[in-house]
Amino acid sequence: MDKDEIRDQLVSSAQRWARTSVDAYLEEPADQDFAVHHMAVAVEHIAKACLASATLTLLANPKPSVHDLLVLGGQEDKTEKGRAGLRTIGGADAVTRVAEVLGKKAPALLAALRDARNGVTHMGWGRPSSECRELLAAGVTYIDSLLPGLLKEPTWFWEHHYEACKSLVAKATSEQELRYAAKIRRAQETFATTTKGLSDSEKTTLLASLSTVPPPGMWGLLITAPCPACGSSAFVSGRDKSGEYGDVWFFPRRFGCRVCKLTLTGQELDLAGIEAQTLNEEPEPDPDWEPDFDFM
């Protein structure tokens, strides 16, 4: 069993679990339990990757069997089950050994992240949702601290989640701003996928056809606005109200772009700069509109 091969497999596994954790946290509604569970698995695997990069014997269980010692010593051909029957240290021991061998101390909340993972795994419950962000931030911080020793960059490890992870750790970024930025990035990725491989004329035709029809779930009154994610012409729906001096005020309630699938409501509209405004004339009603009480 080659230590470089095992190290790379563990790094790849940590990367997959970590990205899935961030996805679970940023989806709507957020899956808090999956987020902390997957981040804790990622932390365990990245810690084991660091140990494997030094020597595979550091992965040995405190009371290893002869089978474990043979496999970790490169003699798995002398065992019946091979690496499939290998028992290694748990996450807590892996983090402790990394601190002892490499001098990489863990954030204080890393133990709480591991406890939350165990609660979800064994009893189906985790920590309160209000703690989820700081637990994930502890995991991200720890992983980033180990990547240089594995000759990996955070931008490579997190890929398109890199900015979200930076915001996750930065206490100055509000929860709403974090989720808004994630929605914009996902919409931009959708736009890139939708228009990939199209010629300029094909792209123009597609965007023109998509941007003329409002998305479903909009309110009855519509105005057009540029999409903050892809720049296409999109729709803002809402209510109107006549002012005291004859002005017509339009109050936005929902934004929708058919091109990149971006939808915004509530405070997200403020973050996108979509605010109440006066109009020269009343907005045109959507003839196909039916009340959607989910957005009332």
URPECOR-V781357 format. One record per run of one state. SS is the DSSP state (alpha for helix, beta for strand, coil for the rest). FROM is the first residue (numbers start at 1). TO is the last residue. If there is no record, write none. Layout:
ss=SS from=FROM to=TO
ss=SS from=FROM to=TO
This chain:
ss=coil from=1 to=2
ss=alpha from=3 to=26
ss=coil from=27 to=31
ss=alpha from=32 to=54
ss=coil from=55 to=55
ss=alpha from=56 to=59
ss=beta from=60 to=60
ss=coil from=61 to=65
ss=alpha from=66 to=72
ss=coil from=73 to=75
ss=alpha from=76 to=78
ss=coil from=79 to=81
ss=alpha from=82 to=85
ss=coil from=86 to=87
ss=beta from=88 to=88
ss=coil from=89 to=90
ss=alpha from=91 to=102
ss=coil from=103 to=109
ss=alpha from=110 to=123
ss=coil from=124 to=128
ss=alpha from=129 to=150
ss=coil from=151 to=153
ss=alpha from=154 to=169
ss=coil from=170 to=174
ss=alpha from=175 to=195
ss=coil from=196 to=199
ss=alpha from=200 to=210
ss=coil from=211 to=220
ss=beta from=221 to=226
ss=coil from=227 to=232
ss=beta from=233 to=242
ss=coil from=243 to=247
ss=beta from=248 to=256
ss=coil from=257 to=262
ss=beta from=263 to=265
ss=coil from=266 to=266
ss=alpha from=267 to=271
ss=coil from=272 to=276
ss=beta from=277 to=279
ss=coil from=280 to=284
ss=beta from=285 to=285
ss=coil from=286 to=292
ss=alpha from=293 to=295
ss=coil from=296 to=296
